[in-house]
Amino acid sequence: MLTNSQLALTVVVVAAITFACRIAPFVLLRGRGRVPLLAFLGDAMPLGVMIVLVAYTLDGVTTAPATWLPAVVGIGTTAGLHLWRHAMGLSLVGGTAVYVAASLLMA
């Protein structure tokens, strides 16, 4: 079993590695012009993320209201927030929060 100090050190190391992985693309691509592949990925990835989340949400949905109702409410909230504000982050976080809340309420 890990001691508290070993556990804290593990969390710090994992957090540092995660932070480095998140910031590395920005550091490596700083000062470069618009690269066509990255421009394509920047345009296509938000839609790809939405498709994966919808597929994940609908996986395992049955005719029981406790499964399909949270899915419909979450997807509807995501779509509504995106149509209202056109902000991908708000849509993803808001829709996910409503889906989780509805799933917990229906359980």
Backbone bond lengths (Angstrom), bond angles and torsions (degrees), N, CA, C in turn:
res aa  C-N    CA-C-N  psi(-1)  N-CA   C-N-CA  omega(-1)  CA-C   N-CA-C  phi
1 M - - - 1.449 - - 1.521 109.34 -
2 L 1.302 116.26 140.69 1.461 120.63 179.45 1.523 110.92 -78.20
3 T 1.316 114.74 144.64 1.464 118.82 173.95 1.519 108.53 -78.30
4 N 1.322 116.54 170.09 1.467 120.58 179.85 1.525 111.64 -61.99
5 S 1.331 117.73 -39.67 1.462 120.18 179.88 1.523 110.98 -68.43
6 Q 1.328 117.98 -38.10 1.462 120.59 176.98 1.527 110.97 -66.48
7 L 1.300 116.51 -39.67 1.459 120.92 177.59 1.525 110.88 -64.72
8 A 1.325 117.32 -43.38 1.467 121.21 178.10 1.521 110.63 -62.87
9 L 1.333 117.04 -42.61 1.461 120.55 178.84 1.529 110.56 -63.59
10 T 1.308 117.13 -39.51 1.464 121.15 177.81 1.517 110.89 -61.75
11 V 1.318 117.10 -44.45 1.466 121.33 179.15 1.524 110.39 -62.90
12 V 1.327 117.63 -42.05 1.467 121.29 179.62 1.531 110.42 -64.07
13 V 1.319 117.64 -43.50 1.470 121.20 -179.90 1.533 110.51 -64.47
14 V 1.314 117.08 -45.79 1.462 120.45 179.27 1.524 110.57 -63.40
15 A 1.313 118.17 -40.99 1.466 121.66 177.98 1.523 110.71 -63.58
16 A 1.321 117.84 -41.77 1.474 121.44 179.44 1.524 110.71 -64.68
17 I 1.316 117.29 -42.55 1.467 120.30 178.85 1.526 110.50 -65.27
18 T 1.321 116.87 -42.22 1.464 120.84 178.42 1.519 110.75 -62.22
19 F 1.327 116.88 -44.97 1.462 121.13 178.69 1.524 110.55 -61.78
20 A 1.322 117.34 -42.95 1.472 121.43 179.73 1.524 110.99 -62.76
21 C 1.322 116.22 -40.26 1.464 119.51 178.62 1.525 111.75 -67.00
22 R 1.317 116.86 -34.36 1.469 120.54 -179.52 1.527 111.66 -73.56
23 I 1.318 117.42 -35.52 1.457 120.36 -175.44 1.526 112.95 -90.77
24 A 1.328 117.68 -18.00 1.471 121.42 -176.62 1.533 113.40 -55.42
25 P 1.328 120.64 -45.79 1.476 118.61 -179.76 1.528 112.92 -60.43
26 F 1.319 117.00 -37.01 1.459 119.68 -179.68 1.530 111.04 -68.87
27 V 1.306 116.62 -39.34 1.462 120.82 179.53 1.522 110.41 -69.58
28 L 1.328 117.16 -43.79 1.461 120.88 -177.34 1.521 113.09 -69.88
29 L 1.312 117.77 -30.00 1.466 120.94 -176.62 1.528 113.44 -101.32
30 R 1.313 116.99 5.20 1.468 120.57 -179.58 1.533 109.24 -63.27
31 G 1.312 116.84 134.40 1.456 122.07 176.32 1.512 115.26 84.67
32 R 1.308 118.20 -6.62 1.462 120.85 178.58 1.517 109.95 -86.96
33 G 1.307 114.91 155.25 1.468 119.82 175.94 1.514 110.31 -72.53
34 R 1.287 115.35 -175.74 1.468 120.58 -179.71 1.522 109.24 -75.06
35 V 1.322 116.32 112.64 1.461 122.80 179.66 1.531 107.96 -83.79
36 P 1.339 118.47 130.10 1.477 120.28 -175.64 1.533 113.76 -56.63
37 L 1.333 117.55 -42.28 1.461 119.19 -179.51 1.522 111.08 -63.54
38 L 1.314 116.77 -43.20 1.466 119.97 179.78 1.520 111.56 -68.37
39 A 1.322 116.53 -34.46 1.464 119.39 176.46 1.525 110.40 -63.84
40 F 1.345 115.95 -42.50 1.463 120.26 177.76 1.522 110.84 -62.60
41 L 1.342 116.94 -46.72 1.466 120.34 179.54 1.525 111.41 -62.20
42 G 1.321 117.07 -39.57 1.460 120.51 178.34 1.513 112.57 -63.43
43 D 1.329 115.99 -32.07 1.466 120.11 178.45 1.521 112.21 -81.53
44 A 1.335 117.45 -35.96 1.463 121.29 -172.62 1.528 113.63 -90.22
45 M 1.315 118.73 -29.26 1.459 120.91 -173.18 1.529 114.71 -62.41
46 P 1.324 120.27 -42.28 1.473 117.86 179.58 1.531 112.44 -57.67
47 L 1.329 117.41 -42.20 1.458 120.05 177.79 1.523 110.32 -65.92
48 G 1.323 116.97 -39.69 1.459 120.68 177.82 1.512 112.32 -61.86
49 V 1.321 116.38 -40.86 1.464 120.88 178.10 1.526 109.63 -63.47
50 M 1.313 116.99 -42.85 1.465 120.16 179.29 1.527 111.34 -62.86
51 I 1.319 117.46 -41.48 1.465 120.79 -179.57 1.523 110.46 -64.05
52 V 1.334 116.82 -43.20 1.467 120.30 178.85 1.526 110.35 -63.15
53 L 1.333 117.81 -42.24 1.462 120.63 -179.99 1.530 111.97 -65.86
54 V 1.316 117.48 -39.00 1.466 120.06 177.67 1.521 109.81 -65.61
55 A 1.332 117.09 -44.05 1.470 120.29 178.76 1.521 110.81 -62.16
56 Y 1.329 117.56 -42.33 1.466 121.40 178.48 1.532 110.51 -64.31
57 T 1.323 116.46 -41.02 1.461 120.71 -179.32 1.523 110.98 -64.87
58 L 1.323 117.17 -39.59 1.460 120.88 -176.44 1.518 113.30 -83.20
59 D 1.329 117.75 -9.81 1.459 120.86 178.10 1.534 109.33 -68.75
60 G 1.281 116.15 124.66 1.461 120.25 178.27 1.512 114.29 87.18
61 V 1.329 118.08 3.83 1.463 120.63 178.27 1.531 108.37 -72.29
62 T 1.317 115.07 131.22 1.466 121.10 177.79 1.525 108.59 -117.83
63 T 1.316 115.46 -169.91 1.468 119.31 179.13 1.529 112.45 -79.75
64 A 1.326 116.68 -6.40 1.472 120.09 178.38 1.531 109.18 -71.71
65 P 1.318 117.57 131.24 1.459 120.32 -179.22 1.530 113.98 -57.10
66 A 1.314 118.19 -27.46 1.470 120.49 -179.65 1.520 112.06 -67.86
67 T 1.339 117.91 -15.64 1.467 119.63 177.76 1.521 112.19 -104.40
68 W 1.333 117.78 -42.79 1.460 117.40 -175.62 1.529 113.40 -84.30
69 L 1.322 118.25 -28.64 1.461 119.65 -178.37 1.531 112.70 -65.07
70 P 1.338 120.21 -47.83 1.466 119.07 176.07 1.533 112.49 -60.68
71 A 1.339 116.72 -36.06 1.466 120.39 178.91 1.527 110.99 -64.16
72 V 1.312 116.70 -46.20 1.467 120.74 -179.78 1.527 110.61 -65.02
73 V 1.329 116.69 -43.35 1.468 120.44 179.93 1.529 110.71 -65.21
74 G 1.329 117.57 -42.53 1.463 120.91 179.82 1.516 112.91 -65.82
75 I 1.328 116.37 -45.47 1.471 120.09 178.86 1.524 110.28 -66.28
76 G 1.321 117.14 -40.84 1.466 120.27 177.48 1.515 112.58 -63.58
77 T 1.316 116.54 -40.67 1.462 120.40 177.70 1.521 110.81 -64.38
78 T 1.325 116.35 -44.14 1.462 120.26 178.76 1.525 110.48 -59.86
79 A 1.325 116.87 -47.62 1.467 120.71 179.98 1.529 110.83 -63.69
80 G 1.327 116.14 -43.93 1.469 119.18 -179.94 1.518 113.06 -63.38
81 L 1.325 116.79 -43.73 1.464 119.60 178.36 1.524 111.26 -63.92
82 H 1.328 116.53 -38.05 1.461 118.29 -179.36 1.526 111.35 -70.63
83 L 1.315 117.13 -39.27 1.469 119.26 177.04 1.525 111.48 -66.68
84 W 1.319 116.55 -32.51 1.465 121.64 -178.41 1.524 111.79 -75.71
85 R 1.335 118.14 -49.98 1.466 121.39 -172.18 1.526 114.80 -110.76
86 H 1.318 118.67 -14.10 1.471 122.63 -177.33 1.523 111.73 53.66
87 A 1.330 116.09 39.53 1.470 122.23 179.56 1.524 108.03 -120.94
88 M 1.331 115.54 111.41 1.457 120.35 -175.82 1.531 111.77 -60.60
89 G 1.321 117.10 -42.37 1.460 120.13 -179.25 1.515 112.25 -62.19
90 L 1.321 116.40 -46.57 1.459 120.69 178.43 1.522 110.59 -61.30
91 S 1.321 117.02 -42.68 1.462 121.20 -179.77 1.520 111.06 -61.75
92 L 1.333 116.98 -46.77 1.460 120.95 -178.16 1.523 112.09 -65.93
93 V 1.323 116.43 -47.99 1.465 120.22 -177.63 1.527 110.68 -69.13
94 G 1.319 117.24 -45.47 1.464 120.76 -179.07 1.515 112.42 -63.80
95 G 1.330 116.76 -46.40 1.456 120.61 179.40 1.520 112.63 -64.30
96 T 1.330 115.81 -40.41 1.465 119.83 178.17 1.518 110.86 -65.19
97 A 1.316 117.15 -42.62 1.468 120.72 179.95 1.526 111.05 -62.79
98 V 1.321 116.70 -43.04 1.466 119.74 179.71 1.531 110.32 -67.04
99 Y 1.327 117.60 -39.25 1.468 121.30 178.21 1.527 110.54 -62.29
100 V 1.331 117.05 -46.87 1.456 120.39 -179.54 1.523 110.36 -63.89
101 A 1.332 116.81 -44.45 1.461 120.29 179.72 1.535 110.84 -62.12
102 A 1.323 116.80 -43.84 1.465 119.65 179.26 1.526 111.08 -65.67
103 S 1.337 117.35 -37.58 1.467 120.59 178.27 1.522 110.58 -64.45
104 L 1.327 116.75 -41.05 1.462 120.01 179.58 1.521 111.58 -68.58
105 L 1.336 116.89 -37.66 1.466 120.31 179.66 1.528 111.79 -69.41
106 M 1.337 116.35 -31.95 1.463 120.36 -177.22 1.525 112.30 -85.68
107 A 1.314 117.24 -10.53 1.489 120.02 -177.31 1.498 111.62 -73.93
